[in-house]
Amino acid sequence: MSSSTTLADVFPTEPFNGLQISYSVSGAGLAAPKDSEGFTLYRELEGKLTGSELTVSGIAKASGGWGATIDVSVSVDGQEPKSFHQEKFPKNGLANDVMNQPFSVTVPVPAEAQEASFTISLEGSYNAGSRGVVVEGSLNRSYSLPVIETKDETEQTGKEQECQDGSTCPKKSLCAEAILRYFPLSPEKGAEYGSLRWDYEGLKQEWERAIDDYNENHDIKAHSSDNALGILPAISWLWAEGGTSDIVSKRFVFTSDEDRSKFSSRTPQDGEATQGTEYALYYSIVNKFKDKKSKLTPGDVFKLALEQRNGDAREATLLAHNLFRSLARTGDQSLTMVPVSLNFFDTYLEPMVGQESLGKGQNAGNWYHLFGTAYFEMQGRGNWGFYTPVEMVVDRGVGDGLDKIMSLLQSDPELKEPSSRTLLSFLGNEVEQGVRWAVGSPSDPEKYCFNVWGGQLGAWLYREKLPKKASEELTQEDESSTLTVPTILGPIPIVPDSKRIMGKPSRVVYSGSPVNVLWEGEGKKMALDQAQESLEGSFPVGLIPFYEEQTGSWGLLWKELSDAPYKVSFEAVKEGWHHLVIIDKRLNQTQVYFVYLLPGERTSLEIDPFGKPKDMTGPDEVAIKPLILGPEGTEMSGQEEVAKENQLIFDNTNIASVDNNPTCNPMFTITEPHRITHIETYHWNYGQGTAVGGTIGLEKDDGTTYGPWTVQTEPGMNGVPNAYWKCRPDTVIPAGTYTVVDSDPATWSQNYESGGCGFSKVEGYSASSDEGRGSIATDIPPGLPKNNDLGRTTSGSGCDWTGTWSTNWGEMVLQQSGSEVSGTYTHDQGRIQGIVSGNRLIGTWSEAPSYSPTSDAGDVELTMSQDCRSFSGNWKYGSEGGWSGGWTGTRQ
């Protein structure tokens, strides 16, 4: 091995509290890393010394908190280490002055040296304490496990990679489905997009060759086992790393509890991994690479997976998906034992795209999406319809929000407690935002092609290429459906026979179990069967299923993809409460239906995405009225109250691909005064997002300016930092025409469908319905200066919770945005969040080490004093029982 050999990687793949280390190690070969989480993220590396000198270099990045320190040390044979130290603590913190610190430490390695070690430690300082990212390596001459050795990643990023023979590989055209999806008005641009190395025919030939080669050397021929696990659990495994419940997820992982116990403290070596498991496929790929002396193709991998699963193609595609997703993203490691290593793809596998234009890891995503969608199509027996817009990766916060909603509804099924109603509205907003990332954000057209091709390959394998072999759990094969359209997992496809809604109406529907579900409308039907854990038919909704452990059945979250009215019906399969929750961002309200059902009893609801809430028809034709909750969880009575809630004033966002630098600023017109409650812009910036948020303002046609207002930011799809800019002006503006002004047009997203104008969304309501609400200035209690930090009113209170407080649980720093409050306090690195209702703050607290109920988290309710300078209240462990203690504080 050459002394110039270098391994490069990024840890973590997404910044942790703004901390991230890009590092390279030359003069050594390294095995796959082992990562662990906590207040400090650790990466442990083992490997072999290979050169006459050892160099550890890279860049330490920190973009949050008050400051950061980077320390690097390298030592050989226990000698005095050579070190590097640098720190950065700017006056106003790192948010506006990011650390981007290069480092490089080189030490000579004598021929007789046997061991070496290195440490890279990046530590950030925050209000809540310190957080860190550490990479540690232990090297020796006799290390025998397979090691990964690659060229410096910094030399590869953004450059066209070569084919095996050293020539530049020809680029393949974007698939027709992606051109229709992302470039509907400029297909010629779509045809030239990207740097695809594969197309469907090439992949099909690869997999056909793999099957033929496998059959030639094995008595048990390649075949497809039938679906014994159901389509719903398959979706729940694919859409979230680690799945949504271990009860479900372990059914889709080939590594057993026995394997996990056996190798809990060490990495399995080649030959130790159990046949057919994720680690066994890992080693088979490494060994094939050594024998072949070139990178592996999709066909090579498929054949190796067939060998691991004794010819079962359905299981082989799942095995490959599991391995590649574990190597690409965090979340699965506790189940598969395989640690994250993006360099595995660079070292052993042919690239799927010539240029990773969206950053390191793009090829990794294409590999596991290809095998994942093929598996999903085989799991669905190749017969599910066109509308299957299930995103392969959804923000983990969606699962957390679902868990909280389920817990809330199970503990208070009729929402009798005011705190339950408040929490439901708060959680509803969080879930809606998560689903928006899942089914409505700009995505990767090349990855979309691999989703399409994977689905097509799965349908071809199941319906044409392979014989069927029924699972032992099945007595007969269901061939009732003759549909052969492959499922497409990914962003929402264009709905060809309905008005394209481009993000409107913004509604998410939650259905709690245990019920079968039937959707009907516009000549389409789709049914959820709890007994079979299956979906049959096709309907224009984006789905996220989740498993309810308490009932042992499946619930659903769905987003409407069509603006047409439809009917949804439910049939109880077990006795218990059924809940239907409609989160309607257009009306800024949550509609909750609840009914206690016996097995076989039915309910139904006619839903009009742009209409008023309707009564549900219950057993014996009884009308079930919804409980309608406002944004603070308060019950709303009558349409007069609805009229006060948010209306969508302007929205030019869409889900086609985007560029930067708008050629125009968006404009909207109102014919009467409006209170503007929400303005939002989007900064995808080619997958880079922005370092920090900026400001958004409005300029009237007469030159009058409103704002600008400082934004709160949220990450975009795949964790793109600070992509969504959002502000809540809570300001009345007169009738007229307004221009939206964004402080960073260079990163502001726009496209052909927005007319070249920056992506913007504006919400508010007519000021004529604003009785009882004053302006920001006039709502300040008498005697308080108008420029102090108590300025903004919320829900009838004259007090803002923003500020620093001295409390009986340590210093607490709070930030209020609209009705939402979040912050930290010093006791056990605590966190608090909630919403404001009148003079009360209702929410949850959490603390180290687990930040989970019931020992380290629970409910809290605080009441502000009339002078806005103190509060008192109570907290409890979890959400059950009475209060556990008091919480008081005064403003500093």
N, C-alpha and C positions, 0 to 999 in steps of 0.2 A: 504494500500500500504506500502511496506517495505521501511525503510529508506535507504536500500542499493541499491534501484533501481537506475539505471544509464542510461542516454541517451548519445550516442556518435555519432558524425557526423564529416564531413570534409567540410570546407567552404573556398573558393568556391571549387567545385568538380575538377576544373582544375586551377592551379596556376594563379593568377592575378599579372602580372608584377613580377613573381617569389614569390609572397606572398600567403601563405595558412595556415589556422589554423585547426588542428585536435583537437577537444575538446570533453569533456564529462562532464555531470552534474549529480550528484547524490544527492538524497534527494528531488527530484522534478519530476513531470510529465509535459511534454511539448507538446503543440499543434504544428501543422505543422508550419514551419517558414515562414516569409515574407521577401523576398530579394529585394533589390533595387540596381541599378547600378549608377556609376559616377566615379569621380577620386578616390573615396572611395567606396568600396562595403560594403553595410550594410545588416546584417541579424537581424531581430527582432523576439524575441521569447516571447511567453506568456505561462503561465502554473500554476500549483498548487503545493504549498508546501506540502510535504508528509512525511518528516523525521525530526529527532531531530538535524540534522546538514546538512549544505549545502556545497558541495565541487564542485569547478570548476577547472578542470585540463586538461592537453593536451600538445601539442607540437606546437610551432610557427616556421614556416619554411620560410626562405627568401633566394633566390638564385640569386638575381640580384641587380644592383645598388651599391651605395657606402656604404650603411649600413642600419640597421633596428633597431627599438625599439619595445619592447613588454611590454604592461601595462595591468594588470588584477586587478580588484577590485570587492569585494563582500560585500554587506551590507544587514542588516536585520532591518526592521522597521525604516529606516532612520538613523540608528546609524552610527558612524564613520566607514567607510569601511576598510576592511583588504585588503592590496594591495600587488602586486608583480610587480617589474620593472627590466628589463634587456635590454641592448642594445649591438650592435655589429657593429663596424665600422673599419674593417681591412684596412690596408694600401692600398691594391690594389683592394678594393671592395669585394663584396660577390660572384662574379662569380667563384673565385677559393678558397673561404673560406666560405662555406655556413653556414648560421645560422640554427641551429636545436635545439631550446631552449625549454626544458621541463618547465612546470609551474604547480603549484597546490596551491590553496587557499581554506581553510576550515574555516567556521564560525559556531558556535553553533546556533541552532534555538530554542529559548524557546517555551514552549507549548502555551503561550499566544501571541506569535508573529503572525502577520497577513500578513505581506508583506516582500518581499526580492527582491533584484535586483543584477545584475552582468553585467560587461562589460569586454570584451576581445578586445584589440585594438592593431593591428600590423601595424606599419607605416614604409614604405621604403623611402629612399632618393635616387634621381636619377638626372641626368643632367637636365631633364625637370621639376624638382620639386619633390614633394612628392606624393605618392600614399598610399592607406591604405585599410585594411580589418578589419571590426568591427563586433563583435557579441554581441548583447545586450539582456538581459533577464529581464522580469518583472513577478514576481510570487506572488500569494496570496492564502490564505487558501480556499476562496470561489469560486475559478475558476471552471467553470462548463462545458467548452467545452471538447470534447474528447481529451485525452492526449496520447502521445506515450511514453511508458516505455519499455526499453530493457536492456539486459545485456550490459556490456561494450564492444564496438565494437573491442577494442584491444584484447579482449579475444576470439573473433570469427574469425578474419581474418586468413585465411590459415588453419583453423581447420575443420575437417569433422563435419558437423552439423547433429544432431540426428533427427530421424523420430519422429512422434507424440507420439509413445509409448515408446520413450526413447532409442530404439535400433538403431544401425547404419543401415541406409538405403542401400539396395543393389545398386551397381553401374550399370547403363545401358551402353550398347555399343554405341560407336559413330555411327551415321547414315552412310549408305553405300556411300551416296553422298559426305559427308565430307571426308571419307577415300579416295575416288577417287580423291577428290579435293586437299587434303593436304598431303596424304601419298600414292601417286600412286605407288611408288617403294617399299614400306614397309608396306603393309596393316596390318600385324600382330601388328606393332607398333600403327597404328591408332585404332585398335580394343581395345587396352588397354589404350587409351588416355583419360584423363579427369575424371570427377566425375558426369556424367549426372544422374539426378534423374528420368527422364522421357524418354519415347520413343514414337513413333507415335501411337502404339496400345493403350498404356496407356492414352495418351491425347485424342484419339478418344473415348475411353470408358468414360472418364470424360465428354466430351462434349455431348455425347449421353445421359448420365445420366442427365445432366443439362437440355437438351431439354425435356426429358420424365417428369422430375419433374416439369418443367415449365408448360407443356401442361396439366398436371393433375390438376392444380389449376387455370387455366385461360381460359376464353371463347375464346379469340383471341389466336389461336395457334401459335407456333413458325413458322416463315416463312422467306423467303428471298425476300426483295424488289429488284427491278431491278435497273440497273445502270442508274441513271439520271444525274450524275455529270461528267462522262467521265473518261477515264483512265489517260489522261495527267495531269489534275489537281490533281488526286489522287497521282500520282508519285511526283508532285511538293510539295504536303503537306508532304508526307512521307520522302522525301530525305533530307529535311532541317527543323530543328526545327523552328517553326514559319512560315514555308512556304517561298515563294519568293514574294508574294504580298498579302496584306490584302484582296484585291478583291477576290482572290481565296481562301485564307486560311480560311476566315470566313465561307465559304460554308462547311467546314469539322469540324467545332467546334460547339458543341451543346449549349455552353454558349452564350447567346445573348448580343447585345449591351445594352439592358435594364438591364440585370443581371450585366454587368460590371459597368454600371453607378450606380446602386443601392448599390453595394458593393465596390465602389471605395476606400473607406477609412476604411473599416473593413472587417473581415473575416465572411462569412455567417455561422451561427450556424446550428446545426442539426435541420432539419425541415424547415429552411428558403430557402435552395437551391432548385431551380426549378427542378421539376421532369424531368428526362432524361438528365440532364446536368452532366458535369464532377465532380462537387462538390457533386452532389446528389449521384453518384456512390461511391465517396470517403466515405461519411458517411454510406452508406449501407454496405460497406466492414467493417468499424469499428464496426457497430452494429452487423453484422453477427459474427464477431470475438468474441464479448462479449457473444452472445448467444451460440455459438458453443464451446467456451472456448478452441479453438485450431486454428491454422493457416489455412487459406483458400487455397484450391487447384484451379487449372485452371478451373475445372468444377464448383466450387462454384462461382467463379468470373463471368463466362459466364452466369450462371443462373441469378445472380444479374443484369448483364448488359441487359439481355433479359427483365427482369422486368422493368428496367428503360426505355427501348425503345419499350415497348408493343409488344414483341415477334419478332421484326425485327432483325434477326441474323446479317445481314450486318451492320446495324447501331450499334448493340451491340458490335461487334468486333472493330469498329471504336471508340466507346465511351471508351472501355477499353484501347485501344492503346493510345488515347489522355490523359487519366488520368495518365497512367503509364509513358508515356514519359515526361509529365509535372513534375511528381515526381522525375524522373531520371536525367533530363538535363535542362539546362537553354535554353530559347528561346521561349517557348510556354506560359509563365505565363501571358503575357498581353492579351492573347486570352482566356485561360481557367480559370484564376484566381488562379489556384492550384500551390502552391510554391514547390520548390525542397525539397525533403526529402527522402534520401536513407534509412533512418531508418524505413520508412513506410513498405518497403519490408521485412526488417528483423523482424518487429513486427507482421505484419498481414498476410503475405503470405508464403506459403511453398517455400523453395528454389528450383530453377530449377537445380542448380549444388551444389554438396556437399561442394566444395571448390572454393572460388573466387580467383583462381590462378592469374588472371590478375588484381586484386585489387578490392576494394569496389566499387560496382555498376555493377558488372558483372551479378548478378542475376536480377537486375533491367532491364538491357538491354535485357536479354532473355525474360522477361515478356512482354515488349512492342513490341519486334520483333515478338513474337508468334502471338499476336493479330493483329499487323499491317500487317503481310504478309497474314494472313487469310482474313482480310478485303480486301486487295488488290486483292487477287485471286477472291473473290466474286464480287468485282467491275469490274474485267475483265471478269465476267461471266464464270469463270472456263475454259476458252478456249484459253488462250494465250500460246505461244509456249515456247520452251526450252531456247531460248536466251533472258533472261530478267535480265541482270546483273546490276540492279540499286541499288547502295549502300543506305542503310537506313539512314545513317548519313554522310553528306558531310561537309567538313570544310566551315564555313560561308564565308570565303574569296572568294569561288567560286561564290556565289551569288553576292557579291560586285563587283567582276570582270565582271560578266555578265551585271550588271546594267551599269557599266562604258562603256563597249563595245556598248551596245544598245544606250546609250546617245551619244556616239561619232559618231556612224554611222548615227543616226538620224540628228545630227547637221551638219555633213559634209559627205553626203552619197557617194560622189565620191572621198573622201579623197584627195581633192585638196590642203589642207593646210599641209605643212610639219609637223607641230606640231601634226596633227591628225595621220599621219603615224607613227610618233615616239611613240605616246601614244598607238596606236594599238599594235605595236610590244611588248611594255613594258607590256601591259595588257595581251597579248596573252601568255606570259611566265608565268604570275601569274596564269591564268586560267588553263594552262596545268599542273602546279604543283598541283593545287587543285584537278583536275580530276585524277591525278596520285594517290593521297591519296584515292580518291573515289573508283577507280576500280582496283588498282594495288598493294595495300599494304598488308603485312601479316595481317591476321585477326584471329578471334577466331573460331576454328572448332566447338566448342559446340554451339555458337550462330548461326553458319551456319546451324546446324541441326535444330534449332528452326525456322530459316527462311524456310527451306525445309518443315518441318512438318506443319508450319502455312499455307504455300501454299497448301499442300495436304489436310489439314482440310478445307480450304476455298473451294477448288474444290469439296470435298465430300459433304459439306453442300449445295452448290449451285446445283450440278448436281445430287445428289442422295438422300440426307436426307430430304431436306425441300421443301415444295411447294413454287411456285413463286407467288409473288404479285407485279404486275406492278406498277411502280411509277406513280403518277398523271401526271408527265411531259411526260410520254411515252404513245403512242397509241397502240403499239404492241411490242412484245418481239422479239428480233433478235436471231434466232437460226441457222443462216447461217453457223456457224463454228461448226465442230464436234470434234475439238481438245479437249482433256481432260488432256493434260500434264500440271501439275501445274507450275505456275510461280515461279521462284526462285529469291528473292531479296537478294542481298548480293554481295560478291566479285565475280570476273569473274570465271565462271565454266570452266573446261577444254573443249575445242572445239574438239569433237571426230573425226570430218571428215575434219580437216584441220591442217596444220602445227602449232604446238604450238609456239607462238611467244615470250613468256616470256618477255613482256615489249617492244618488238621491232616489227614493227616500232613505234616510239613514235610520234603519230599524233593525234591531236584533231581537230574536225570539228565543226564549228559554222554555223548554218543556221538561218538567220533572217526572220521574218514573213512579210507579210501574204501569206503563200503558203501551199498547200498540198504537201506531200513528199512521194516518192516511192523509196525504195531500192530494187535492183535486182542483183543477182549473185549466181553462184554455185547451181542453182535450188531452191533458196529461195527468198521469197518476204516479204516485210513488208511495210505497208502504214500508213501514218498519215493523218487523216481526220479532218480538222479544224472545220467543222460544228458539228461533233459528239464529238469533243475533244477526239478522240480515236486513238488507234493503233491496227492494225489487221495484223496477220501473224507473221513471225519470221525471224530475221536476226542477224548475229553475230556482233552487235555493242553494246557498253555500252552507255546508254542514260541518259541524264539529261534534262528534258523539263523545260522551263521557260515561264512565262506569260509576254507578251508585252502589257502594259496598253495603250500605245499610239495607237496601232493598234487593240487591243482587240483580239489578236490571240496568237498562241503558236510558240515559237522558240525552237530550239534544240541544245544541245551540245552532240556530240557523239565521242567515241573513238573506233577505229577499233580493233576487236578481232581476225581477220584473215588477213593473208598477201595476200589473193587472190584479183585480180582486181574485181571491181564491178561498177554498174551504179546507179546514183542517179538522179531522175527526180523531177521537181517542177512544180506546177500549181498554178497560182495566184488566190486567192479568193477575193482579194480586189485590188484596184489600189494603187500602191506605189512602193518603192524601195525594191528589194530583194537582200540580201547579203549572200554570202557564203565565209566563212573565214576558211582556212586550216592552222593550226599551225603545222609546220613540224619541230620537233626538230632534226631529222636526218640531214636535210639540214640547220638547224638553220635559217629558213626563214618563212615568213608568206605570203600566197597567198590569195589575196582578189578579188573575183568576185562581180561585182555590175551591176544591170540591172533594169531599170524601166519597170514594167509590168502592163498591163491592165487585168481585170478579165478574166480568161479563157486562157490567154497566158501561154506558157510552155517553160521551159528550161531543159537541161539535161547535165550531166557531167560524162565522163568515168574516174574513179579514179583507179590508180595503186599505192598502198601504197609504193612501192619501185621504182616507175618510175618518170619521169620528169613531171612537171605540164603540163596539156593539156588545150586547149581552151574549153570553155563551148559552147554548141549549144543553141542559143537563138531563139526567135520567127523568123519565116521565114528563119530558118537555118542559121542565122547570127552568125558568130564566135565571141565569147566574150573572149578576152584575159585577163588573170589575172594580177593584179598589184602585183608584187613580191617585198616584203620588206625585207631588211636585218635586223640584230639584233638591229641596232640603228634606225630602221624605215626609212632608206634611200632606195630609189628605186634602184633595181638591174636590170641591162640590160645584157642579154646574159648568156649562161652557163659558160663563162669564170669566171664570178663573183661567180656563184654558186660553182664552184670548190674550191674557197677559203674558203668557209664556212665549219662549223664543220661537221666531219664525226664521226660516232661511231666506235672507234678503238677496244674497248673491253667492254663486258657486261656479267657478269655471274649472275646477279640478276634474281630472279624468285619469284613467288607468293605462293610457298608452305611454310609450317610452318618452323620456323628457330630455331636454337640453338646458343649459344655463343662459344667462344674459337675455332677459326678455326685451323684445323690441317695443313693447308698450306696457304701460301700467293699467291694470284692470279698473274699470269704471262701473258705477251703478247709480241708479236714480231712485229716490223715494219722493212720494207726492205729499207726505205729511211728516211731521216730526217723529223721530224714532229714538228709542233708547238702544244704543249699540252695546250688546252684551259680550260679543265674542268676535274676534278677527283672527284669521289663521292664514299663514303662508307656508310654502313647502320649499325645502332646500335639499334636494337629493344629491346634487353636486357630484354626479357620476359615481355614486356610492361612497363618497368621502364625507358627506355631511358638512357641518361647520364646527369650528373650534368652540365657539360660544354663540349664544343668541344675541340678537340686536334689538331693534325697535321697529314698530309698525305705526304709521299715522294715516290720517285722512286729510285730503285737501279738497275743499269745496270749490265749485266752479267760479265763485267770486274771489278766490284766493285765500279765504279763511282756512287756517289749519287747525286740526284737532289732534291732540297727542304731541309728539309720538309717545307711545306707551312701551315700556320695557316688556319683553316677551318672556314667557316660560317655555322651555323646550322639551321635546320628547323625541326619543330615538325613532328612526324609520325602520323599514323592514331589514332583517338581518343585523339589527343593532346599529345601523348607520347613525352616528352621533348627531344630536341636535338638528334633525331633519325637519321636524314640525316646529314652527314658531307660532305661539299662541298668546294672545293678550285678551284681557277682559276689561274693556274701557269703562263699562257701566256709565256711559255718558249720553245725554240727549243731544241730538243734532237736528237742525231744521231741515225742511224739505229742500231738495236740490239734487245736483249731480256731484258725485264724489269720486275721487281718485285714490286708490290704495297706494301708499308709499312705503316701501321696504328699505331698510338701511343697508342691505347687502345684495344689490341686484346682480353682482357677479356670480353668486351661487343660487339665485332665485330660479326655481324650476319653471319651464314653459315648454309648450310644444305646438304642433300644427293645430290641434283641436282647440287649444285655448286662444287661437289667433295670434300666437306669439306673445301674449300677455302673461305676466307672472301668475302662478297658481295662487288663488286666494279664495277664502270663504268668509262671508260676513253674516252674522246672526244678530237678531234683536227683535223688538216688537214696537207697535205703535205707542207713542207716548200718551195718546188719549186714554189708554187703559192703565195709566201709571198712577192712579190716585193713591195717595198715602205714601208715595216714595218721593223723597226729596233729592236734590242734587248732592254731590259728594260734599261740597262745602257746607251747605245749609244743614246737613244732617249731623254735624259735629255738635256734641253737647255744649250748652252755654258755658262760658268761662274757660274753654280750652282753646289754645291758639290753633288757627287753621293750618299752620304749617308743621304741626307736630306729627309724630308717628302713629297717632290714633285715628288718622283722617277718614278712613273709608267706612261707610255704613254697609251692613250686610243683614238682610232679612229683618229689618226693623230695629236693629241695635245700632247705637252710635259708636261702637267700639270696634277697632281692628285688633286682631290677636298678634299681628306682626310685632316682633321685638324680642328683647332679652329679659328673662324673668328669673328672679331668685325664688326657688321653691324648696319644699321639704325633701325633694328628691334630687337636689342639685340644680345648677344653673341650666335653664332651658331656653333654647333659641327657636322661635316659631316664625313661620312665613305664611301669610294668608294670601290666597289668590281667588277672588270671587268668594264663594262659600266654602272653599276647601282650605284646610290648614294642615301643614306638615312641619315637623321639626325634630330636634334631638335634645336630649338632656344627659347630664354627666353620669348619673347612677347607672352602673352596668352598661355603659354605652347605649343608653336607651333611645328609642324612637317613638314618636307619637304622630298620629294622623287622624283626621276626622273632618266633619263638616259643621258649619255654624248654623244654628237655628235660634233666632232671637238673640238672647244674651248667653246662650249655652253652646259649648263645644262638645260634640258627641262623636266618639270614635274609638280607637284602639291604641294600646301601648304595647311595646315589645322590647326585650332586653337580651343581652348576651347570656349564655352562649348560643342558645338554640333559636331565639326570636320566635318561638312557637308556643301555643297554648298547650297545657294549661299552666305549666310552671314558669314560663318566661314570656307570657303575653296574655292579653285580655282586654276587657272593655274599660272605658273611662268616660266620665261625664263631668265637665267643668262649667261653672257659672261665673260670668264676669260681673264685677261690681258696677254700680251706676256711674262712678267716676272713671271707669276704664283703667284703673291703676292696680287692681288686684283681682284674684279669682279664688274660688274654693270649690271643692268637688270630691268625687270618690272614684276609686278604681277597684277592679276585681280580677281574680285569676280566671281566665276563660270567659265564657258568656253565660254560665249557669250560676244560680244561687244569688245570695245577697252580696253587698259590697264588702271588699276585704280590707279597705283602709281609706284614709283621707289624702287629699292632694291640695295644697294651698300654695299661692305664689303672689309676689308683688313685682311690679314692673321696675326694671333698673333705670 
